[in-house]
Amino acid sequence: MTRQKRAALLLSFLFIGLLSGCAGGWTVRVSYRDLEQLRVVQTLGIDYEDGLTRVSVSTGAGAGEDSAPILKTAAASGIEEAMEELQRYSSGEDFLFSHTQFILLGEEAAREDLLHCLDFIERAPQMRADTPLFIIKNGKAASLITQTGGESYDISAVLAALLRDAGSRSLVPIGTCRDTVRTLSGSGSALLCALEAAEISLVSRSAQGEEGDLTALTAGCAVLRDGALAGYLSREEAEAACLLLGMGGHGPVPLDDGTVILTGSDCETRPLRRNGAVTGFSFSLRLRAAVAEAGRQGDPDPERLRAQLEETVFEWACGALSKSRGLRADFLDLVRTAERAFPGQKIPAYGAWPEGPAFFLSVTAEIERGYDLRRPLTLEGGGGRA
């Protein structure tokens, strides 16, 4: 191509750009005004009530003046229509959903039509499937969104703190929409972090007295089965389920003689056969922990702590296994475990066992004491090593 032809082609592109308004000052001013009206949604809530779908949003608190979070809620016959209602009655503000950080599902929405909510999140171009998802136990998402926080923070800040602490202070995982869809497709059951609304005490209320009345606390896990909410695991049962799944965490475990912190774990799950048929599963759970705090009664005995830890986690795990059998929910992925162990053998569906599979559980623990600050400190030795 000659230099003259390249120059002519470039001039034609510039001319087309001018005709389309790309270089016009008026267009720049319009785009700037639209950006001023743009509100990025941080937390989205979905509830079902009286045959309608309610959508609630919070934009999060900013750093400058007039940066208090915007809280809105609207109800319609569907999620998309409710989102349009939010736009219609928002005084010209344009909500952006593509950067949503958290999605909350009220209990009724999770129980009645969870799959519809997940399908919308997966399909809607303005939503992200990798957004963390929570179930509100015994409550509504709208209540938490509209009654948490004030001018300086909102429910998004509370959830961000929970997400930061999830790996260090709790074994309960926080899953995304995509994780949930994948797990439901594989085993028919899944676990999701559950939240519950709690009233803020007067001690923790803002000095200005302008903050909301509620905050969110973790409440174990919601058990999903066949595309709907089936029940809940307590916080302890949820932590035990994660240990049985091999998702070892680093959460504290209070005991009678002190508090230990789990530093690692592993679990061997083996399907059991009788007369060629899978009849149950055995779990060998091994824990590693370190002493975090001694009890008031004095220097803890490592053997007593070990026994207490084994007994405590054994009770938690029994509760999780009992819920799995009672709810007929294979959130431990046992059917696929049996299929991998016995390829080619037909494994019945988890709910096909008349009384559920038999479970056999063993828990063993190792305790490390670390430094004992109750012993006298010296310049040479520092704290005493147990």
C-alpha angles and dihedrals in degrees: 000000000000123000090248092054092049090050091049091050092050092050090051091054091050091049092051089049091054091049091051092053096244092134099038119119090217091059091050091053092050092051091049091052091049090053090052089055095045115112118191111216112226100177128027123192129194124196136171117218133159092348094307134103116235120203120195128184140188123194097201128238121289131210102245137063118299088020099129113137117267113231120195136166133184137170131214141145093282143013096258093047092048089052089052089051089055090055093045095055099037100095095248096314113141114216117213112205100177092087097048109148101192137023122202123196119199116229094251092051091049092047099044107036113359094146092056091054092048091046091053092049091049095047105035110098091213093057132075121224092208092065115123112254129208135185118219107225114221091347152066131269091225092062094054094044097047099037102041121092129346137219096335103042143002141196089289091065091050092050092046089056091050090051092051092050096044095092098043109033104030139035093211109109125224108221132196131229091258092050090052095049091048094049094045090050091051106043104005091241137074143174124233128184110260125212131196131197117247130186116246113240121235089249093062097038118114116267089236090057091224099114126105127268100240142058133181125251129183112256104187119265136319113230113223121196130173092353099308141083108272102174145299141277117218116242091262093046090049092052090049091050090054090051091050089051090054093250095134115191139182104244127142120254116202114217135179094259098037144310126290131192120220110236097180146339143186133194131202113206118193127182115226125219133201122184089351095305128106107245105166150337137252123213124201107190119188121190134195119197143165129214110258101173135008120227124247092257093072141260107002121237108236092215092054091047090049092052092046092049092050092048093046096049090042090058091047092050093047088054092051093048091048091052091049091054096041095048092039087229119148096206088143090062092234099154093057089045088057092046091054092047094048108029114195094022117115109241116199120237114270093251093048095082106097093222099013126260122304115255128208117187136187126178125193127176141193119207126203116195100194116184120359108213091186089077118085114275118234131183090240101045109022112195118002116262113223 
